Amino acid sequence: MNINMNKENGTYRSGPNAKNVRSGKKFFKIALGCVLGIIAIIAVTTCWFTVDEKQQAVVTTFGEVTEVVGAGIHFKAPFGIQKARTVDVNVYQTLELGYRTANNDAGYEVVESESMMITGDYNIVNVEFFVEYKISDPVKYLYSSYEPESILRNLVQSQVRNVVGSTPVDSVLTDGKEAVQMQVKELITQTLDKYDIGLMLVDVKIQDSEPPTEEVTSAFKEVETSKQNAETVVNEARAYQNAEIPAAQARVDALIQNAEYLRQSRINEANQTVAMFEAMFREYELNPEITRKRMYYEAISEILPNVRVYLLLTENGVDTLLPLDTLMGGEN
């Protein structure tokens, strides 16, 4: 560095080396400011994160799980000291076994290696299952196993083959599907609880089940149609029964009421006849002779309604009955 002295005013003037020193200090300050700015930006951008309402976030500090947070904005230590991994916990996820749905939902592709199974009576069927599940524990889902979805797929396939392999083909293809679904769901749930990988089974449904050949498929469809027709006939018969039973019961009630009316009428007539007889008997006991003659006259009137009877009265009463028309050859 060269410094020249001005003899006139006693001042010093710096040379080219002094300018280089000032430039180096200025550059160092700018570079330091840029580095500090970058560090500040990194710190600001890595010290917070957001969680959706359908998610939960697992926070780790130096690789160890320290917290699980829900929806909202959260803060964490920057520079990778703390990390957050979001997991969809409130979303029902699906698993397809035996088929794969196209991305555009235009159709699906059958995966025979998964769908083809042997039933309990040694028949071959193609069974396609649709599985719904959700994440129950985000920490166990992330760190208790490697690829938990693959574990679930293998578990479902194993339990499905186990249940189908002990079920007759008729039940798998027709009326036993619901029982198969319930049994598969129960076995998978028990095994998931045992593995404890953070997944929870929601539902298992048979998407489709059919024999491997068209001829057998047609035969089973005919069997299913016959069963449905039989159920229809039974339902129609029950409907007819339900309609006819009230009408028949109404007729029975009417007959019973009519019989009850006739019974009561006969009883009333009998009581009336008995009352009349008792009244006549009491009169007879008071005047037996008069009553006997009156009954005699009434009997003749009923037996011979067209006969004219002439009574001969005396002081002691009626002595003679004379059918004069008969004696005289007249009409009876």
C-alpha positions in Angstrom: 0.0 0.0 0.0 1.4 3.3 -1.1 0.6 6.5 0.9 1.8 9.8 -0.4 2.1 12.9 1.8 1.0 16.3 0.6 3.7 18.7 1.8 1.5 21.8 1.4 -1.3 21.0 3.8 0.2 18.0 5.6 -2.5 15.4 4.6 -2.2 11.9 3.3 -3.8 10.4 0.1 -4.4 6.7 -0.2 -3.3 4.7 -3.2 -4.9 1.8 -5.2 -4.5 -0.7 -2.3 -6.7 1.3 0.0 -9.6 1.2 -2.5 -9.4 -2.5 -2.7 -9.7 -2.9 1.0 -12.9 -0.8 1.1 -14.4 -2.7 -1.7 -13.6 -6.1 0.0 -15.3 -4.9 3.2 -18.4 -3.8 1.3 -18.7 -7.1 -0.6 -18.3 -9.0 2.7 -21.2 -7.0 4.2 -23.4 -7.6 1.2 -22.7 -11.3 1.2 -23.2 -11.6 4.9 -26.6 -9.8 4.5 -27.6 -12.1 1.7 -26.7 -15.2 3.8 -28.6 -13.9 6.8 -31.6 -13.1 4.6 -31.6 -16.6 3.1 -31.3 -18.0 6.6 -34.2 -15.8 7.8 -36.4 -16.9 4.8 -35.7 -20.5 5.4 -36.4 -20.1 9.1 -39.7 -18.3 8.4 -40.9 -20.8 5.8 -40.0 -23.9 7.8 -41.3 -22.8 11.2 -45.0 -23.3 10.5 -47.3 -25.6 8.7 -51.1 -26.1 8.1 -53.3 -29.1 8.6 -56.5 -29.7 6.7 -59.7 -30.5 8.6 -59.7 -34.1 7.3 -56.1 -34.6 8.4 -53.8 -34.9 11.5 -50.1 -34.1 11.6 -47.5 -36.1 13.4 -44.6 -33.9 14.6 -41.2 -35.3 15.2 -38.2 -33.7 17.0 -34.9 -35.0 15.8 -36.7 -38.1 14.4 -38.7 -38.8 17.6 -42.5 -38.4 17.7 -43.4 -35.6 20.1 -46.9 -34.5 19.1 -50.0 -35.1 17.1 -51.9 -32.0 16.1 -55.3 -31.5 14.4 -56.6 -29.0 11.8 -55.2 -25.5 11.7 -52.0 -23.5 11.6 -49.1 -24.8 13.8 -45.5 -23.8 14.5 -42.4 -25.9 14.7 -38.7 -25.6 15.1 -37.0 -24.7 11.7 -34.1 -26.1 9.8 -35.4 -29.7 10.1 -35.2 -29.8 13.8 -38.9 -30.6 13.9 -40.8 -32.2 11.0 -44.5 -32.6 10.4 -46.2 -35.4 8.3 -49.9 -35.0 7.5 -52.1 -38.1 7.4 -55.7 -38.3 6.1 -57.5 -39.7 9.1 -61.1 -38.6 8.5 -61.3 -40.0 4.9 -62.8 -43.4 3.9 -60.3 -45.1 1.7 -61.0 -48.0 -0.7 -59.3 -51.2 -1.6 -60.2 -53.3 -4.7 -59.5 -57.0 -4.6 -60.0 -59.0 -7.8 -60.5 -56.0 -10.1 -59.2 -52.5 -10.7 -61.3 -49.5 -11.6 -60.2 -47.4 -14.6 -59.2 -43.8 -13.8 -62.0 -42.4 -15.9 -64.6 -44.7 -14.3 -65.4 -46.1 -17.8 -65.0 -49.7 -16.7 -62.8 -52.0 -14.7 -60.2 -54.7 -15.3 -60.5 -58.1 -13.7 -57.4 -59.4 -11.9 -57.8 -63.2 -12.0 -54.8 -63.8 -9.8 -56.8 -62.2 -6.9 -60.4 -63.1 -7.9 -60.1 -66.8 -8.7 -60.7 -69.0 -5.7 -61.7 -72.5 -4.7 -64.9 -73.0 -2.7 -65.5 -75.5 0.1 -67.0 -78.1 -2.4 -63.9 -77.8 -4.7 -65.5 -75.5 -7.3 -63.8 -72.5 -8.9 -65.4 -69.1 -8.7 -64.3 -65.5 -9.4 -65.0 -63.3 -6.4 -64.4 -59.6 -6.4 -64.3 -57.7 -3.1 -64.7 -54.0 -2.3 -63.1 -52.9 1.0 -63.5 -49.6 2.9 -61.0 -48.6 5.6 -59.6 -45.5 7.4 -56.6 -44.6 9.4 -57.3 -44.9 13.1 -53.9 -44.0 14.5 -51.6 -41.8 12.4 -48.5 -42.5 14.5 -48.8 -46.3 14.2 -49.8 -45.9 10.5 -46.5 -44.0 9.8 -44.0 -45.8 12.0 -45.4 -49.2 13.1 -45.1 -50.9 9.8 -43.8 -50.6 6.3 -46.6 -50.0 3.6 -49.6 -50.7 5.8 -51.9 -50.7 2.7 -50.0 -53.7 1.3 -50.4 -55.5 4.6 -54.1 -54.8 4.6 -54.4 -56.1 1.0 -52.6 -59.3 1.8 -54.7 -59.8 4.9 -58.0 -59.3 3.1 -57.0 -61.6 0.3 -55.9 -64.3 2.8 -59.1 -64.1 4.9 -61.3 -64.0 1.8 -59.8 -67.2 0.5 -60.1 -68.7 3.9 -63.8 -68.0 4.1 -64.6 -68.8 0.5 -62.6 -72.0 0.8 -65.0 -73.2 3.5 -68.3 -72.2 1.8 -70.2 -74.1 -0.8 -70.3 -72.6 -4.3 -74.1 -72.2 -4.2 -73.8 -69.9 -1.1 -71.0 -67.9 -2.7 -72.9 -67.3 -5.9 -76.5 -66.9 -4.5 -77.9 -66.4 -1.1 -74.8 -66.8 1.1 -73.0 -63.6 0.1 -74.0 -61.6 3.1 -72.8 -64.4 5.5 -69.5 -64.5 3.7 -69.1 -60.7 3.9 -69.8 -60.7 7.7 -67.4 -63.6 8.4 -64.6 -61.9 6.3 -65.1 -58.6 8.1 -65.0 -60.2 11.5 -61.8 -62.1 10.8 -60.0 -59.1 9.2 -61.1 -56.9 12.2 -59.7 -59.3 14.7 -56.4 -59.6 12.8 -56.0 -55.8 12.4 -56.5 -55.4 16.1 -53.7 -58.0 16.7 -51.3 -56.3 14.2 -52.1 -52.8 15.4 -50.8 -51.0 12.3 -53.1 -47.9 12.7 -55.8 -49.1 10.2 -59.5 -49.7 10.9 -61.8 -51.8 8.7 -65.1 -50.1 7.9 -66.8 -52.4 5.5 -66.3 -55.4 3.2 -68.6 -56.1 0.3 -68.7 -58.7 -2.5 -68.6 -56.6 -5.7 -69.4 -59.6 -7.9 -69.2 -63.4 -7.8 -69.5 -65.7 -10.8 -68.3 -69.0 -12.2 -65.3 -69.0 -14.5 -67.3 -70.2 -17.6 -70.4 -68.8 -19.4 -72.3 -72.1 -19.3 -72.0 -72.4 -15.5 -72.9 -68.7 -15.2 -76.1 -69.2 -17.2 -77.0 -72.2 -15.1 -76.6 -70.3 -11.8 -78.5 -67.3 -13.2 -81.4 -69.7 -14.1 -81.3 -71.1 -10.5 -81.3 -67.5 -9.1 -84.2 -66.6 -11.3 -86.2 -69.7 -10.2 -85.6 -68.8 -6.6 -86.8 -65.2 -7.2 -89.9 -66.6 -9.0 -90.5 -68.9 -6.1 -90.2 -66.1 -3.6 -92.6 -64.0 -5.8 -95.2 -66.8 -5.8 -94.9 -67.3 -2.0 -95.3 -63.5 -1.5 -98.4 -63.5 -3.7 -99.9 -66.4 -1.8 -99.3 -64.7 1.5 -100.9 -61.5 0.2 -103.9 -63.5 -1.0 -104.0 -65.3 2.4 -103.8 -62.0 4.2 -106.7 -60.6 2.1 -108.9 -63.7 2.4 -108.5 -64.4 6.1 -110.3 -61.2 7.2 -113.2 -61.8 4.8 -113.5 -65.4 6.0 -113.4 -64.2 9.6 -116.1 -61.7 8.8 -118.3 -64.4 7.3 -117.7 -66.6 10.4 -118.6 -63.8 12.7 -121.8 -63.2 10.7 -122.7 -66.9 10.9 -122.0 -66.9 14.7 -124.1 -63.8 15.3 -127.0 -65.2 13.2 -126.8 -68.5 15.1 -126.7 -66.6 18.4 -129.8 -64.6 17.3 -131.7 -67.8 16.3 -130.7 -69.4 19.6 -131.9 -66.5 21.6 -135.1 -66.3 19.5 -135.8 -70.0 20.2 -135.1 -69.5 23.9 -137.5 -66.5 24.0 -140.2 -68.5 22.2 -139.8 -71.4 24.6 -139.9 -69.1 27.5 -143.1 -67.5 26.1 -144.7 -70.9 25.5 -143.8 -72.0 29.0 -145.2 -68.8 30.5 -148.4 -69.2 28.5 -148.7 -72.9 29.6 -148.1 -71.9 33.2 -150.7 -69.2 32.9 -153.2 -71.6 31.4 -152.3 -74.2 34.1 -153.1 -71.7 36.8 -156.4 -70.9 35.2 -157.1 -74.6 34.9 -156.4 -75.1 38.6 -159.0 -72.3 39.3 -161.7 -73.6 36.9 -160.7 -77.0 35.6 -164.1 -77.7 33.9 -164.3 -74.5 32.0 -160.7 -74.6 31.0 -161.0 -78.2 29.8 -164.0 -77.3 27.6 -162.3 -74.2 26.1 -159.2 -76.2 25.3 -161.5 -78.8 23.7 -163.1 -76.2 21.5 -159.8 -74.7 20.5 -158.5 -78.1 19.6 -161.5 -78.8 17.4 -161.1 -75.4 15.7 -157.4 -76.1 14.9 -158.0 -79.7 13.8 -161.2 -79.1 11.8 -161.1 -75.4 10.7 -163.9 -75.7 8.1 -166.4 -77.6 10.3 -169.3 -75.6 11.7 -170.0 -76.5 15.2 -173.3 -75.8 16.9 -173.4 -75.6 20.7 -176.5 -76.6 22.7 -176.5 -74.5 25.8 -178.3 -75.5 29.0 -178.4 -74.2 32.4 -175.4 -76.4 33.3 -173.4 -75.2 30.3 -172.7 -76.9 27.0 -174.2 -80.3 26.8 -174.1 -81.2 23.1 -171.8 -80.4 20.1 -173.6 -81.0 16.8 -171.8 -80.8 13.5 -175.1 -80.2 11.7 -173.6 -79.6 8.3 -172.1 -83.0 8.3 -175.3 -84.6 9.5 -177.3 -82.8 6.9 -174.9 -83.6 4.0 -173.5 -80.1 3.8 -169.8 -79.0 3.3 -167.4 -79.6 6.0 
